[in-house]
């Protein structure tokens, strides 16, 4: 198990990000250009790292970095099922998004929807809907909700994960910590009430880790500049502890 930091959000460098140590930092010099062009360069470096390290736990400033992680796994011949923990669906496309915010689109991209330039840039084959579980999502845009309803993506509450663990094969976990109720996970950029507490979420992480089939974990980390950052950092460390036992 290797811990890595990708201190970027939508291709822009972050001043700081809380990451358990020791860890390696993935911070290449990015070209000038659009956010998509910058993320393409960044995620190629993320894929390089993942392709050469076993069972990485990658902390990033957003959910988009999962694209690079999955590309790195594919380079190794690993095509995992995806367990995507997030208060939001991340299933918008340019056609459904009210704002056009790229940070609301990564899961749609991973399943081959919307703009596929990032996938093509890093060499990622779309993951079939039937290999994807969206866990804990409760804040969806109307078009996004309609797209999910018409998809083959599985939907679970966090407390139902024991019923929805992929039956076979490797597993990639993406954990956006905003899946936890903001009463116990402050310092997230887009809080959404009504979520599970840390204990329920930790039970889900422990259940998945116990399968022995988790090949990578992506963590969209708390914002260290927001109130409650220390408490959020402590809660995040609890949630990833089942994956760091061998680090």
C-alpha positions in Angstrom: 0.0 0.0 0.0 1.4 3.4 -1.1 -0.1 6.8 -0.1 0.1 9.6 -2.7 -0.9 13.2 -2.8 -2.3 14.9 -5.9 -2.5 18.5 -4.7 -4.6 19.9 -7.5 -8.3 20.7 -8.1 -9.5 21.0 -11.8 -5.9 21.3 -12.9 -5.0 24.1 -10.5 -2.3 23.6 -7.8 -3.5 23.8 -4.2 -1.4 25.5 -1.6 -1.8 22.7 0.9 -3.7 19.5 1.5 -3.8 17.3 4.6 -2.4 13.8 3.6 -1.3 11.0 6.0 2.4 10.5 5.9 4.7 9.2 4.7 3.4 9.8 1.2 4.6 10.6 -2.3 3.5 13.8 -4.1 2.4 13.8 -7.8 2.9 17.4 -8.9 4.2 17.6 -12.5 4.7 21.0 -14.2 1.5 21.4 -16.2 1.1 23.2 -19.5 -0.8 26.4 -19.9 -4.2 25.9 -21.5 -7.7 24.9 -20.6 -8.6 23.0 -17.5 -9.1 19.8 -19.6 -5.6 20.2 -21.1 -4.0 20.7 -17.7 -5.9 17.7 -16.2 -4.9 15.5 -19.1 -1.2 16.1 -18.4 -1.7 15.7 -14.7 -3.7 12.5 -15.0 -1.1 11.0 -17.3 1.3 11.4 -14.4 -1.2 9.9 -12.0 -1.6 7.0 -14.3 2.1 6.5 -14.5 2.3 6.4 -10.7 -0.6 4.0 -10.2 0.8 1.7 -13.0 4.0 1.2 -11.0 2.7 1.0 -7.4 0.6 -1.6 -5.7 -2.8 -0.8 -4.0 -2.3 3.0 -4.0 -4.4 5.3 -1.7 -4.4 8.7 -3.6 -5.5 11.9 -1.9 -6.6 14.6 -4.3 -8.3 18.0 -4.3 -11.2 16.8 -6.4 -13.0 13.7 -7.8 -11.6 14.1 -11.3 -8.2 12.4 -10.3 -10.1 9.1 -10.3 -9.8 9.2 -14.1 -6.0 9.0 -13.9 -6.1 6.3 -11.3 -8.4 4.1 -13.3 -6.2 4.7 -16.4 -3.1 3.5 -14.4 -5.0 0.4 -13.3 -6.0 -0.4 -16.8 -2.3 -0.2 -17.9 -1.6 -3.0 -15.5 -4.5 -5.0 -16.9 -6.7 -4.4 -13.9 -10.3 -3.5 -14.8 -12.1 -3.0 -11.5 -15.6 -2.5 -10.4 -16.2 1.1 -9.1 -17.7 1.9 -5.7 -18.2 5.7 -5.8 -19.0 7.2 -2.4 -20.2 10.8 -2.8 -23.0 13.0 -1.6 -23.4 14.1 -5.3 -23.9 12.0 -8.4 -21.0 13.4 -10.4 -23.1 12.2 -13.3 -23.7 15.4 -15.2 -22.7 16.0 -18.8 -22.3 19.3 -20.6 -25.9 18.8 -21.7 -27.4 18.2 -18.3 -25.3 20.4 -16.0 -27.0 23.7 -15.0 -23.6 25.2 -14.3 -21.1 23.4 -16.7 -19.0 22.6 -13.6 -16.5 19.9 -14.6 -16.2 18.7 -11.0 -19.8 17.4 -11.3 -19.0 15.2 -14.3 -16.3 12.6 -13.5 -18.5 9.5 -12.9 -20.4 10.3 -16.2 -17.0 10.5 -18.0 -15.8 7.3 -16.5 -18.8 5.5 -17.8 -18.3 7.0 -21.3 -20.8 9.8 -21.2 -20.3 13.4 -22.2 -16.9 14.8 -23.1 -14.5 11.8 -23.6 -11.4 13.8 -24.3 -9.9 13.2 -20.9 -10.4 9.4 -21.2 -8.8 9.4 -24.6 -5.9 11.5 -23.4 -5.1 9.0 -20.6 -6.1 5.9 -22.4 -9.0 4.9 -20.2 -11.7 2.5 -21.5 -15.1 3.5 -20.2 -16.3 1.3 -17.3 -19.6 -0.5 -18.0 -22.5 0.8 -16.0 -23.1 -2.6 -14.5 -19.6 -2.4 -12.9 -20.4 0.9 -11.1 -22.1 1.5 -7.7 -23.0 5.1 -6.7 -23.1 5.1 -2.9 -24.6 7.7 -0.6 -25.6 10.2 -3.3 -28.5 12.5 -2.3 -27.9 15.9 -4.0 -28.6 15.5 -7.7 -29.4 17.9 -10.4 -32.6 17.1 -12.3 -31.0 16.1 -15.6 -28.4 14.1 -13.7 -31.0 12.2 -11.7 -32.9 11.4 -15.0 -29.6 10.1 -16.5 -28.9 7.9 -13.5 -32.4 6.5 -13.6 -31.9 5.5 -17.2 -28.5 4.0 -16.6 -27.3 0.6 -15.4 -25.4 2.2 -12.5 -26.3 0.7 -9.1 -27.5 2.9 -6.3 -26.9 2.2 -2.7 -27.1 3.9 0.7 -23.8 3.8 2.6 -25.3 1.4 5.1 -26.3 -1.0 2.3 -22.8 -1.6 1.1 -22.6 -5.0 2.6 -25.5 -6.0 0.3 -23.9 -4.4 -2.8 -20.2 -5.4 -2.8 -19.3 -6.4 -6.3 -19.6 -10.2 -6.4 -16.2 -10.9 -8.0 -13.1 -9.2 -9.3 -11.1 -6.2 -8.2 -12.6 -3.1 -6.7 -11.7 0.6 -7.0 -13.1 2.9 -4.3 -13.6 6.6 -4.7 -14.4 8.4 -1.4 -15.5 12.0 -1.6 -15.6 12.7 2.1 -18.7 14.9 1.6 -20.6 11.7 1.6 -20.5 11.9 5.4 -23.0 14.2 7.0 -21.4 17.7 7.5 -22.2 17.6 11.2 -19.3 15.1 11.4 -17.4 16.1 8.2 -17.0 19.8 8.1 -14.6 21.7 5.7 -16.0 20.3 2.5 -16.7 22.6 -0.5 -20.2 21.3 -1.2 -21.8 20.1 2.0 -25.0 18.1 1.8 -27.1 17.3 4.9 -28.8 14.0 5.6 -25.8 11.8 5.1 -24.4 8.9 7.2 -22.2 9.5 10.2 -18.5 8.5 10.3 -19.2 5.2 12.0 -21.6 4.0 9.3 -19.2 5.1 6.6 -16.2 3.5 8.3 -18.2 0.2 8.5 -18.6 0.3 4.8 -14.9 1.0 4.2 -14.0 -1.9 6.6 -16.4 -4.2 4.8 -14.9 -3.4 1.4 -11.3 -3.6 2.7 -12.1 -7.1 4.2 -12.8 -8.5 0.7 -9.1 -8.3 -0.1 -10.0 -7.1 -3.6 -9.5 -3.3 -3.3 -6.8 -2.4 -5.8 -6.9 1.4 -5.3 -8.6 4.1 -3.3 -9.1 7.7 -4.3 -9.9 10.3 -1.6 -11.4 13.7 -2.4 -9.9 15.3 0.7 -11.4 18.1 3.0 -10.5 21.7 2.3 -7.9 22.7 4.8 -8.8 26.4 4.5 -12.4 25.9 5.7 -13.7 26.0 9.3 -13.5 22.6 11.0 -10.6 21.4 8.9 -8.8 19.7 11.8 -11.9 17.7 12.7 -12.5 16.8 9.0 -8.9 15.6 8.7 -9.2 13.4 11.7 -12.5 11.9 10.4 -10.9 11.3 7.0 -8.0 9.4 8.6 -10.4 7.2 10.4 -12.2 6.4 7.1 -9.0 5.4 5.2 -7.4 3.5 8.1 -8.7 0.1 6.9 -6.7 0.6 3.7 -3.5 1.9 5.4 -2.9 -1.0 7.7 0.0 -2.3 5.6 1.4 1.1 4.7 
